[in-house]
Amino acid sequence: MKVLVLYYSQTGQLKEIANKFLSPLVQDDQMEVDFVRVETEHEFPFPWTRLTFFNAFPESVFGVPFKMKPIDVDRSKDYDLIVLAYTVWYLNPSIPISSLLQNEAASKIFAGKKVVTLIGSRNMWVLAQERVKRHLKDLKAELIGNVVLIDRNKNLVSIITIIRWMFYGKKNPFWGFPSAGIIQEDIEASKRFGDVVLARLKQNDLSDMQEKLNAEGAVEINPSLVILEKRATKLFHMYGKFLTRKGGFFDEERLGRVSLLSYLLPIGAFILSPVTTLSSFLISIIKRKELASEIRYYKQNSLRE
Ligand SMILES: Cc1cc2nc3c(=O)[nH]c(=O)nc-3n(C[C@H](O)[C@H](O)[C@H](O)COP(=O)(O)O)c2cc1C
């Protein structure tokens, strides 16, 4: 059987997760696994500078597609499964992945295919996955599974460690803070999800993939982060419009507003996060049932119309 893995990883963290996750398939004689890195013509730098990092905000938020480098997929192969491995930028799929999903080539690659998504993000991915669900539906692909790995540290702690990692390329622990990103044990343990995918492929039964993955803890959702994410996304749209009024990605004219965002966003996160932790605790008591059904929805693959 043939599996295509489409991914974009900047620091290599997501690629490492994809390698571990897919290791049971790679090691199996009956499986052929092809990894294809997708890239936009514009190369996003790593480490980022303050301005390049925040300048990617509007196009991430609005899902503006960029020109892609040639997508190196062997069209003569009829893949049984596509694994779409992506990271999240500003609550949306990263620009390279969002661009892929809107690229002409994607309709040929994805049409009629079964897809498993693999997410490696800081901790807020729920609304990005909704966007990916929409793209996959438009591409006539069928989403059958989702596996999510996140940084399990407290929200504010992971904001500090990721900023240091993204801007200085330093991932190591410092001043009592843990190392940035997803912990190595979680990466190693993601192999168990690959075991599930392999077993389902071999039995030629992909019908209950998500159920089996969820039994292994593939999608854990923190209700307070969902509430925070929903609040943030509204603000992101407002601020995104404010930025794009001054021009597009390559326009220097908007850099003043980008610079302002680079201060406002971290300050906003530090004010909003504790407030939301408290309010979401209250909401989770008052709206227990509603929130539980919301979480159930995000743990599966259908798309709310
Ligand atoms: C510009 C940018 C914005 C990001 N925004 C989010 C976000 O909204 N939610 C989240 O969980 N992670 C976010 N992250 C973290 C990424 O999802 C990812 O974990 C990190 O960039 C490492 O991925 P890599 O494998 O590509 O190196 C962001 C990263 C970047 C570079």
The ligand as an SDF file (V2000), in Angstrom:
LIG
                    3D

 31 33  0  0  0  0  0  0  0  0999 V2000
    4.4040   32.6540   12.8080 C   0  0  0  0  0  0  0  0  0  0  0  0
    4.0340   31.5460   13.7700 C   0  0  0  0  0  0  0  0  0  0  0  0
    2.7960   31.5790   14.3990 C   0  0  0  0  0  0  0  0  0  0  0  0
    2.4170   30.5300   15.2690 C   0  0  0  0  0  0  0  0  0  0  0  0
    1.1570   30.5250   15.8010 N   0  0  0  0  0  0  0  0  0  0  0  0
    0.7390   29.4410   16.5100 C   0  0  0  0  0  0  0  0  0  0  0  0
   -0.6280   29.3430   16.9550 C   0  0  0  0  0  0  0  0  0  0  0  0
   -1.4700   30.1980   16.6690 O   0  0  0  0  0  0  0  0  0  0  0  0
   -0.9830   28.2550   17.6830 N   0  0  0  0  0  0  0  0  0  0  0  0
   -0.0920   27.2690   17.9950 C   0  0  0  0  0  0  0  0  0  0  0  0
   -0.4830   26.3240   18.6650 O   0  0  0  0  0  0  0  0  0  0  0  0
    1.1950   27.3070   17.5680 N   0  0  0  0  0  0  0  0  0  0  0  0
    1.6300   28.3660   16.8300 C   0  0  0  0  0  0  0  0  0  0  0  0
    2.9280   28.4160   16.3690 N   0  0  0  0  0  0  0  0  0  0  0  0
    3.8550   27.2770   16.6320 C   0  0  0  0  0  0  0  0  0  0  0  0
    3.8820   26.3220   15.4370 C   0  0  0  0  0  0  0  0  0  0  0  0
    2.6120   25.7250   15.2570 O   0  0  0  0  0  0  0  0  0  0  0  0
    4.9400   25.2180   15.5570 C   0  0  0  0  0  0  0  0  0  0  0  0
    4.7270   24.4610   16.6870 O   0  0  0  0  0  0  0  0  0  0  0  0
    6.3570   25.7300   15.5850 C   0  0  0  0  0  0  0  0  0  0  0  0
    6.4980   26.7600   14.6310 O   0  0  0  0  0  0  0  0  0  0  0  0
    7.3820   24.6320   15.2480 C   0  0  0  0  0  0  0  0  0  0  0  0
    7.0520   24.0260   14.0170 O   0  0  0  0  0  0  0  0  0  0  0  0
    8.0970   23.4990   12.9330 P   0  0  0  0  0  0  0  0  0  0  0  0
    8.0340   22.0060   12.9400 O   0  0  0  0  0  0  0  0  0  0  0  0
    7.6510   24.0500   11.6000 O   0  0  0  0  0  0  0  0  0  0  0  0
    9.4310   24.0210   13.2950 O   0  0  0  0  0  0  0  0  0  0  0  0
    3.3480   29.4630   15.5350 C   0  0  0  0  0  0  0  0  0  0  0  0
    4.6030   29.4840   14.9090 C   0  0  0  0  0  0  0  0  0  0  0  0
    4.9490   30.4920   14.0400 C   0  0  0  0  0  0  0  0  0  0  0  0
    6.3000   30.4360   13.3670 C   0  0  0  0  0  0  0  0  0  0  0  0
  1  2  1  0
  2  3  1  0
  2 30  2  0
  3  4  2  0
  4  5  1  0
  4 28  1  0
  5  6  2  0
  6  7  1  0
  6 13  1  0
  7  8  2  0
  7  9  1  0
  9 10  1  0
 10 11  2  0
 10 12  1  0
 12 13  2  0
 13 14  1  0
 14 15  1  0
 14 28  1  0
 15 16  1  0
 16 17  1  0
 16 18  1  0
 18 19  1  0
 18 20  1  0
 20 21  1  0
 20 22  1  0
 22 23  1  0
 23 24  1  0
 24 25  2  0
 24 26  1  0
 24 27  1  0
 28 29  2  0
 29 30  1  0
 30 31  1  0
M  END
$$$$
